[in-house]
Amino acid sequence: MAIVLRCPHCDKKIETPDTLAGRRIKCPSCNEKLRIPTTPEAETLTVTPVNQEDERQRKRLISDSLLLNQLISEQTAEIPGSDSLSEVGDDAFHVPTVTMDAAELHDAIVEYLRGMADGHLEQALPLAHSIVSQGPTALTIIDAIALREIPEDALADIPPQILSGLIRNLRAEFP
């Protein structure tokens, strides 16, 4: 089923596939940016234009987040004798490998993602080692977090691209 709406700039009727719901597109008629609504409220929807200041701020935040991610990656690479977390032994962080139940593991993964996003490497890296040591159970929980359309409250303010990158980086640490 398609989503039908009107461009707020040129009043042109636009029909888009459901797969574009919630995304930003350019109007095919006037090339102005607009957001496709996620839930159709009427047969034909009128959307509001994208606020250019919000768009600039969003792009700046993404740029800042990518730079932060690059700095984090560089700092992680400076850990003596290690190119990745999986090569760092238990003694490197003085964190014993302990079996966690699913709830504890979920909380540890959320805490790790939050710590990495906030730049708290000294707290996040030991958690990563503990998470990786939990094996397939951790991967299942990481995948469940990654597949959620709406992130958990503790992760909601992290830009989706950054959160996705942090999850990918953590997942890459598994053998």
C-alpha positions, -999 to 999 in steps of 0.1 A, spaced: 0 0 0 13 35 -9 14 66 13 -2 96 -5 7 131 7 10 167 -6 42 186 -7 39 216 17 61 237 -7 45 232 -41 12 213 -31 21 185 -55 4 152 -47 31 126 -40 27 88 -38 54 68 -21 58 32 -11 53 22 26 89 14 28 98 51 28 77 58 59 96 79 84 123 88 59 133 121 43 129 125 5 130 153 -20 98 163 -37 100 151 -73 84 184 -84 102 211 -65 132 192 -50 125 205 -15 131 181 14 102 167 33 96 138 57 72 109 49 49 103 79 51 69 96 14 64 101 -11 76 76 -39 96 93 -59 102 62 -61 91 26 -41 122 15 -16 137 40 -1 171 41 34 171 55 53 199 70 86 211 55 119 200 70 132 227 93 165 237 76 180 247 110 171 212 124 185 196 93 218 215 97 220 206 133 213 169 125 241 169 99 265 186 124 256 160 151 262 131 126 295 147 116 305 152 153 295 117 161 315 102 132 345 122 144 340 110 180 337 74 167 370 78 148 387 92 179 374 63 200 387 38 173 421 55 174 423 54 212 412 17 212 439 9 188 465 24 212 459 -4 238 493 -20 241 497 -52 222 462 -53 208 445 -45 175 411 -55 188 393 -61 220 391 -98 215 429 -100 217 430 -84 251 431 -109 279 412 -108 312 442 -93 331 444 -63 308 414 -48 324 414 -68 356 379 -80 348 372 -116 356 351 -135 332 317 -141 350 286 -158 336 257 -133 334 221 -140 331 202 -125 302 190 -94 321 225 -87 334 239 -92 300 213 -69 284 221 -42 310 259 -46 304 254 -42 266 233 -11 270 258 3 295 287 -5 270 268 13 242 260 43 264 296 45 276 311 43 241 287 70 229 296 92 258 333 86 253 339 67 286 363 42 272 377 33 306 343 20 316 331 6 283 361 -15 272 361 -38 303 323 -43 296 330 -52 260 354 -79 271 328 -93 296 301 -92 269 322 -110 243 330 -137 268 293 -145 270 293 -159 234 261 -166 215 238 -154 242 254 -119 240 250 -119 202 213 -127 204 208 -98 228 229 -74 207 209 -84 176 176 -78 194 188 -43 204 200 -36 168 166 -47 153 145 -25 175 128 3 156 127 25 186 158 23 208 156 18 245 153 50 266 190 48 277 201 48 240 174 70 225 195 102 223 223 85 204 220 92 166 209 60 148 240 59 126 263 61 156 243 35 176 244 12 146 282 17 142 288 10 179 267 -22 177 286 -33 145 319 -27 162 309 -47 193 295 -75 171 328 -76 151 347 -85 184 330 -119 185 350 -149 170 
